């Protein structure tokens, strides 16, 4: 790539230098001091010049092809990198969305978070600020259509009463008669 730019730079400088020395600005016309007889070159010399020109022309074409291939590879790599970044961003946004939905579902009183798998998430979006839009509406529609997924909204704590704390009666078996002991033993056998 560096070779191509150097070659291009040299060609441009050479072309510009041709016109800098020319006071006519590159206008082609008869030379001012034309020699009486034109110079002629031998066929061998002209052939050598043409071969040299051909060599440089082929090198320039090869370098141009390399430059084009490198440009194409660079463009392809850039496109692939953009696609990977977009895919990674989408995965990260989906994770954020699921986490936020779980938080909203717990606040709404959802009993089991597996209930989110039943929800239509197409209406829920993540905005540019990173906030979830449409989550509250989704929970409201889920409460209406699938109320079994949610706790009753009247209380947030369990209202079951604790069992009575009653110390078991201690009975001294040594002080019992044989009939009392048999009756006491029967009362436990039934349980």
C-alpha positions in Angstrom: 0.0 0.0 0.0 2.9 2.3 0.8 4.6 1.5 -2.4 1.5 2.5 -4.4 1.2 5.8 -2.7 4.9 6.5 -3.3 4.6 5.6 -6.9 1.5 7.7 -7.3 3.3 10.6 -5.6 6.3 10.3 -7.9 4.1 10.2 -11.0 2.1 13.2 -10.0 5.3 15.2 -9.1 6.9 14.3 -12.5 3.8 15.4 -14.4 3.6 18.7 -12.5 7.3 19.3 -13.1 6.8 19.0 -16.8 4.4 21.9 -16.8 6.3 24.1 -14.3 9.2 24.6 -16.6 7.0 25.2 -19.6 6.1 29.0 -19.8 3.2 28.1 -22.1 1.6 26.1 -19.3 1.7 22.8 -21.2 0.2 24.1 -24.4 1.5 22.0 -27.3 2.8 23.9 -30.2 5.9 24.0 -32.4 9.1 24.3 -30.3 10.6 27.8 -30.2 14.1 26.7 -31.0 13.4 23.8 -33.3 16.5 22.0 -34.6 17.0 22.0 -38.3 16.7 18.3 -38.5 14.7 16.1 -36.1 16.6 13.7 -33.9 16.1 10.1 -34.7 16.7 7.1 -32.4 17.6 3.6 -33.4 15.0 0.8 -33.4 16.9 -1.0 -30.6 16.9 2.1 -28.3 13.1 2.7 -29.0 12.5 -1.0 -28.3 14.4 -0.8 -25.0 12.4 2.3 -24.0 9.1 0.5 -24.9 10.1 -2.6 -22.9 11.0 -0.4 -19.9 7.7 1.4 -20.2 5.9 -1.9 -20.4 7.7 -3.1 -17.2 6.7 0.0 -15.3 3.1 -0.1 -16.7 2.7 -3.7 -15.5 4.2 -2.9 -12.1 1.8 0.0 -11.8 -1.2 -2.2 -12.8 -0.1 -4.9 -10.3 0.3 -2.3 -7.5 -3.1 -0.9 -8.4 -4.7 -4.4 -8.2 -3.0 -4.9 -4.8 -4.3 -1.6 -3.7 -7.9 -2.5 -4.8 -7.7 -5.9 -3.1 -6.5 -4.3 0.1 -9.2 -1.7 -0.1 -11.9 -4.4 -0.6 -10.5 -6.4 2.3 -10.5 -3.4 4.5 -14.1 -2.5 3.6 -15.2 -6.2 4.2 -13.5 -6.2 7.6 -15.2 -3.0 8.5 -18.6 -4.3 7.5 -18.0 -7.5 9.5 -16.8 -5.6 12.5 -19.9 -3.3 12.4 -22.1 -6.4 12.2 -20.4 -8.0 15.2 -20.8 -4.8 17.2 -24.5 -4.6 16.3 -25.1 -8.2 17.3 -23.2 -7.7 20.6 -25.2 -4.5 21.3 -28.5 -6.4 20.6 -27.5 -9.2 23.0 -26.6 -6.7 25.7 -29.8 -4.8 25.2 -31.9 -8.0 25.4 -30.2 -8.9 28.7 -30.9 -5.5 30.2 -34.5 -5.7 29.0 -35.0 -9.1 30.6 -33.4 -7.9 33.9 -35.6 -4.8 34.0 -38.7 -6.9 33.2 -37.9 -9.2 36.1 -37.7 -6.2 38.4 -41.0 -4.8 37.2 -42.6 -8.2 37.5 -41.5 -8.6 41.1 -42.8 -5.2 41.9 -46.1 -6.1 40.3 -46.4 -9.1 42.5 -45.6 -11.9 40.0 -45.3 -15.2 41.9 -43.0 -17.0 39.5 -40.7 -15.2 37.0 -41.2 -18.0 34.5 -44.5 -16.3 33.8 -42.6 -13.8 31.8 -42.1 -16.4 29.1 -45.9 -16.3 28.5 -45.8 -12.5 27.9 -45.7 -10.8 24.5 -42.5 -8.8 24.7 -42.9 -7.1 21.3 -44.4 -4.0 22.9 -41.6 -3.6 25.4 -38.7 -1.5 24.2 -35.4 -0.2 25.6 -35.1 3.6 24.9 -31.8 5.5 24.2 -31.5 6.4 27.9 -31.5 2.7 28.9 -35.0 2.8 30.4 -37.7 0.2 29.6 -40.8 1.5 28.0 -44.1 -0.4 28.1 -43.2 -2.7 31.0 -46.0 -1.4 33.3 -48.6 -1.8 30.5 -47.4 -5.3 29.9 -47.7 -6.2 33.6 -51.2 -4.7 33.7 -52.3 -6.8 30.7 -50.8 -9.9 32.2 -52.6 -9.3 35.5 -55.8 -9.0 33.5 -55.3 -12.0 31.2 -53.4 -14.3 33.6 -54.2 -13.4 37.2 -53.0 -16.7 38.5 -49.4 -15.5 37.9 -49.7 -12.8 40.5 -50.3 -12.6 44.2 -53.4 -10.8 45.5 -52.5 -7.1 45.5 -54.3 -6.4 48.8 -51.3 -7.3 51.0 -47.7 -7.7 50.5 -47.1 -9.8 53.6 -48.5 -13.2 54.6 -51.4 -13.0 57.0 -51.4 -16.6 58.3 -51.5 -16.8 62.0 -48.7 -18.6 63.7 -49.6 -21.8 65.6 -50.3 -21.4 69.3 -47.3 -22.0 71.3 -48.3 -24.5 73.9 -45.8 -26.4 75.9 -46.5 -30.1 76.0 -47.6 -31.4 79.3 -45.0 -33.4 81.0 -46.2 -36.6 82.6 -44.3 -38.5 85.1 -44.8 -42.1 84.1 -43.3 -43.4 87.3 -46.1 -41.9 89.3 -48.9 -43.5 87.1 -50.8 -46.6 87.8 -50.8 -49.5 85.3 -54.2 -48.5 84.0 -53.3 -44.8 83.6 -50.1 -45.8 81.8 -52.0 -48.1 79.4 -54.5 -45.3 78.6 -51.7 -42.8 78.1 -49.9 -45.2 75.8 -53.1 -45.8 73.8 -53.5 -42.0 73.2 -50.1 -41.9 71.5 -50.6 -45.1 69.5 -53.6 -43.4 67.7 -51.4 -40.6 66.4 
